[in-house]
């Protein structure tokens, strides 16, 4: 039987120093994200948003940008989590509060879903295989469903 490390235990050790287009902020930083990862950016257009795909050998990030040019959702998968402080921007404090609440309730291990104000976060995985999704519920464009965030 394998032991799976708790999702939030030692999370700070998984953070990397890379910057990403912050949730709720302008998408102009997405190209810089690709440069920081040493990756190319591929843009896929959909009717209500565009998805900016950035990946290298250890991390893949999808940044969802509305017609207003703002990042409203992000997903990631790879060997380690991205830098949450940069990834969540001004919503990082909400994330910290949600993690603290989960710890108080002893919610750990496996995947976790956290709702904190306007922020929805799904995070999980195990050592060297992690994933996550985060979005702002009030910024999702009309006609778009969260299950589209892959």
C-alpha positions in Angstrom: 0.0 0.0 0.0 1.4 3.3 -1.0 1.4 6.3 1.3 0.2 9.5 -0.4 1.5 12.7 1.2 -1.2 15.1 2.2 -2.0 17.7 -0.5 -1.2 20.7 1.7 1.7 19.3 3.8 4.9 20.9 2.7 3.1 22.8 -0.1 5.5 25.7 0.3 8.3 23.4 -0.7 6.6 22.7 -4.0 6.5 26.3 -5.0 8.7 27.5 -7.8 10.1 31.0 -8.4 8.4 31.4 -11.8 5.8 34.1 -12.5 2.5 33.5 -14.2 -0.4 35.5 -15.5 -2.3 36.3 -12.3 -5.9 35.3 -11.9 -8.2 38.2 -12.6 -5.5 40.4 -14.1 -4.5 41.3 -17.6 -3.4 38.6 -20.1 -0.4 40.6 -21.4 1.9 38.7 -19.0 1.1 35.3 -20.6 3.9 35.7 -23.2 6.3 36.4 -20.3 5.1 33.3 -18.6 6.0 31.3 -21.7 9.5 32.9 -21.8 10.0 32.1 -18.0 9.1 28.5 -18.6 11.3 28.3 -21.7 8.2 27.2 -23.7 6.2 28.3 -26.6 2.6 29.6 -26.2 -0.2 28.1 -28.2 -3.5 30.0 -28.3 -6.8 28.2 -29.0 -9.8 30.4 -29.6 -13.3 29.4 -28.5 -16.5 31.3 -28.8 -16.4 33.0 -25.4 -12.7 32.9 -24.5 -9.2 31.9 -25.6 -7.0 29.3 -23.9 -3.3 30.1 -23.7 -1.3 26.8 -23.4 2.2 27.0 -22.0 4.3 23.9 -21.2 7.7 22.6 -20.8 9.1 19.2 -19.7 7.9 19.5 -16.0 4.8 21.8 -16.0 1.8 22.6 -18.3 -0.4 25.6 -17.7 -3.6 26.6 -19.4 -4.6 30.3 -18.9 -8.2 31.1 -19.8 -8.7 34.6 -21.0 -12.1 36.3 -21.5 -13.0 38.6 -24.3 -12.2 41.5 -21.9 -8.5 40.4 -21.9 -8.6 39.2 -18.3 -7.5 35.8 -17.0 -10.5 34.2 -15.3 -9.3 30.6 -14.9 -6.1 28.6 -14.8 -5.3 24.9 -14.8 -2.0 23.2 -14.3 -0.4 19.7 -14.3 3.1 18.5 -13.9 5.9 17.5 -11.6 5.3 20.3 -9.1 2.9 23.1 -8.5 3.5 26.6 -9.9 4.2 29.6 -7.7 0.7 30.2 -6.1 1.6 33.8 -5.0 2.1 34.8 -8.6 -0.5 32.5 -10.1 -3.3 33.8 -7.9 -2.2 37.4 -7.7 -4.5 39.5 -5.5 -6.5 36.3 -4.7 -3.5 34.7 -2.9 -4.9 35.8 0.5 -8.2 34.0 -0.2 -6.2 30.9 -1.1 -4.2 31.1 2.2 -7.4 31.5 4.2 -8.9 28.5 2.5 -5.9 26.3 3.1 -5.8 27.4 6.8 -9.5 26.4 7.1 -8.9 23.0 5.4 -6.0 22.4 7.9 -8.3 23.3 10.9 -10.9 20.8 9.6 -8.1 18.3 8.9 -9.0 18.1 5.3 -5.9 16.7 3.6 -4.7 13.9 1.3 -6.0 13.3 -2.2 -7.8 16.0 -4.1 -9.3 19.0 -2.3 -11.9 21.4 -3.5 -11.9 24.8 -1.7 -14.4 27.6 -2.1 -13.3 30.9 -0.6 -15.4 33.9 -1.5 -15.3 34.3 -5.3 -12.4 31.8 -5.6 -12.8 28.1 -6.5 -9.8 25.9 -6.2 -9.3 22.2 -7.0 -5.9 20.8 -6.1 -4.4 17.4 -5.8 -1.9 14.8 -6.8 1.1 13.2 -5.3 4.8 13.6 -5.4 5.9 14.5 -9.0 2.4 14.3 -10.4 0.2 17.3 -9.4 -2.7 19.1 -10.9 -5.0 22.0 -10.1 -7.7 24.3 -11.3 -8.7 27.7 -10.1 -11.3 30.2 -11.3 -13.2 33.3 -10.3 -16.9 32.3 -10.2 -18.1 35.8 -11.1 -15.7 36.3 -14.0 -16.6 33.1 -16.0 -18.1 34.4 -19.3 -21.8 33.7 -20.0 -22.2 30.4 -21.8 -19.0 28.8 -20.3 -19.1 25.9 -17.8 -16.3 25.1 -15.4 -16.0 21.6 -16.7 -14.5 23.2 -19.8 -11.4 24.1 -17.8 -9.1 21.2 -18.8 
